């Protein structure tokens, strides 16, 4: 009998948390989250550990794909630094890849098909190929270390340090200071927008920055 999905608690998911299969093997690290148009958490993107992917056995080879899409119903337990799956390591290795590749110039519909990746994700990718994220266009990817810009002024606020959730709803992101910011702050989701894949954009005026709440982690 399958175990019930756990009730998600505030601040459950944090970028950089280690992810483990049900047999105790480490799968990798939580590197992105995907949220829908209402900022509801849809799935996790986990970067495979080199030992889990087998890349350590042949480090000179290109890795076909090292990011997996983990659905919420695959989560058994979670705390600040760890996510446990209800999947064995064998089942985790069968999770769909997050990135695939296509020839530049091909058209893609509203929802990218979950196709198999054909080449590695290193700098050796031929110039005629581009990466494609296997997600609906309506879903927003939030990455650790991603640049956050002040609107379209060209001014940089900082980079994403972490995500903040209340149950399954994104409430904001924690920004590491760089550029206009001088300390870690919380950027509420109502100011969050994206117009391309290169950065997130904060839709507020420079005069509003002093009103952002400083980030003070629990414990």
N, C-alpha and C positions, 0 to 999 in steps of 0.2 A: 504494500500500500504506500503510495507516494506521500511524502511529508508535506504538510501544508506550507504555502509560501509565508514567510515571516512578515509580521506587520512592520512596515518601515518607520523608523524613528527620526526625529529631526536631526540633521547633521550626520546622517548615516554614511553618506558616500563622500570620500575625499580623494582627490587626485593623488596618485602615488601609493595608494593602498596596495598591499600584496594580495594576490588572488590565488586561492588554493582549490584543488579538486577534492572530491569527497574521500579519496584514498590518501590524502595528505600531501600529494605532490604539488609543488608550486607551479602554477600556470603562467603567472607573469604579474604585470603591474597595471593598475587602472590608469589610463592615460587620457581618455576623452569620455565625456558623457554626451548622449543625444537627447534633446528635449524637443517636444512638438511645438506647434504654434501657440499653445496655451502654457508653455513652459513646464509641461508635465514630463517627468523622466520617462523615457521610452526604453533605453538600453544602455549598456556599458560597452566601452571599447577597451579591450585588454591587449597590451603588447606582450607577446609571449617571451618568457625567459629563454635564454639561449639553450639551457639544458633541456627545457621542456620541448622546444622546437627541434632539437637535435642539431642546431647550427654549430654548437661547440665541437661536434664530431668532425666537422669540415669547415673551419672558420674562413678558409679562403674562397668558399663558394658563395654565390649570391643566394639570398634567402627569398624564396618565392613570395611569401607573405607572412608577416609576423604580428598582425593585429586581427583579433577575433571579435565578432559581435556576440555579446552575452545578453540574452533576454532576461527580464526581471524574474520570470518564473524559474530561472536556473539558479537563483540565489537562495542559499540555505540560511546563512547568517552573515552579519556584517557589523563591524565596529570601525572606529576611526582609522586604524592602520591595517585592517584585514577584511577580506571578503571571502567567504566560504561558499562553494557551489554545491548543489545537490547532484552534480555530474561527476562520474569517474573521469580519470585523466584520458581514457580512451574516448569517452563521449565528448569531452572538452575539445579534443583534437579534431572532432567532426563539426565543430561550430563553424558557421559561415565566415569567410574572410571579410574584413572591412574594406580593403582596397582591392581593386582589380585594375586592369590596364586595357586601353583601347587605342586604336590609331587616331591621331589628331585629325580633327575634321569630321569625325563621325558624330551623328546626332544622337541625343539621349532623350527619352521620354520623361514624363513627370516623375516617374519612379524608376531608379536604376535597377536593372535586373541583377540578381545575385549570381554573377558569373564567376568562374574560377579565374584566379590570377594566372598570367602566363609568363611573367618575367619577374626578376627580383626588384626590390625597392631601393637599391643602392644607386650610386652615381653613374653606374654603368648602363642605366636604362637608355635605350636608343632614343634619339631626338624625335623620332616619329611616333613615339608612344607617350601617353599621358596617364596619370593615375585617376581612377574614378572611385569615389566613395559609394559603397553599396548602401544607400539610404534614400528615403523619399526626399524630394526637394524641399518639402515643408518642414523637415527636421533640422534643428540647429545644432551644430557640433561646437562644443566648448573645450578647448585644449589648455593643458597646463603650459605656461611659458608663452602663450599667445599674446601678441601686441594688442593693446587697447588704445584707441585714438580718440581725441576730443573732436567728436563730430567729423567733419571733413575739412578741418582746419590744417591738417598735416602735423599737428602737435600731438606728441605721445604722452599719455598719462602714466602708463606702466605696463606690466604684464600680468596675466592670470596666474595666481598662486594656487587658488582652490575654488571649489564651488560650495554653495550653501543651500541645503534643501530643508524644507519643512515637510515631512512625510515624503510624498513623491513630487512635490512642487519646487522648482527652482525659485529661490527668493533673492539670490544675488551672487556675485563673485567677489573674491578677495583679490585685491590688486597689490602687487609689489611696486613700490614707488620707483619711478623713472621719469625724467622729464619734469612735468608740472607738479607731480605729487612728491611730497617729502616724507610720507609715512604710509604704512599699510592701511588701506581703507576698504570699506564694503561698498561696492557699486550695486544698488538695487536693480532688480531685473527690469523695472519700468524704464530705465535709461539705456537698456541694452539693445543693440541692433547690429545687423550685419548686412553689408551690401556686396561683399565679395568674400573669397576664401582666405584672404591675406591677413585680416584683422577683425576684431570686434570694434564697434563704434559706440561711444558714450554720447547719447543725445542730451546734452546739457551745456550750459554756458560756463565759461571759465570762472565767472564770479560765483557759480554754484559749488565749486570744488570744496570750499571751506566748510560746507554744510554736510559733506559726506561723513558718515560715522567711522571713527577709527576702528580697526579690527583688533579685538582683544580675545584671543582664543580661550576657551574654558580649560582650566587646569594648566 
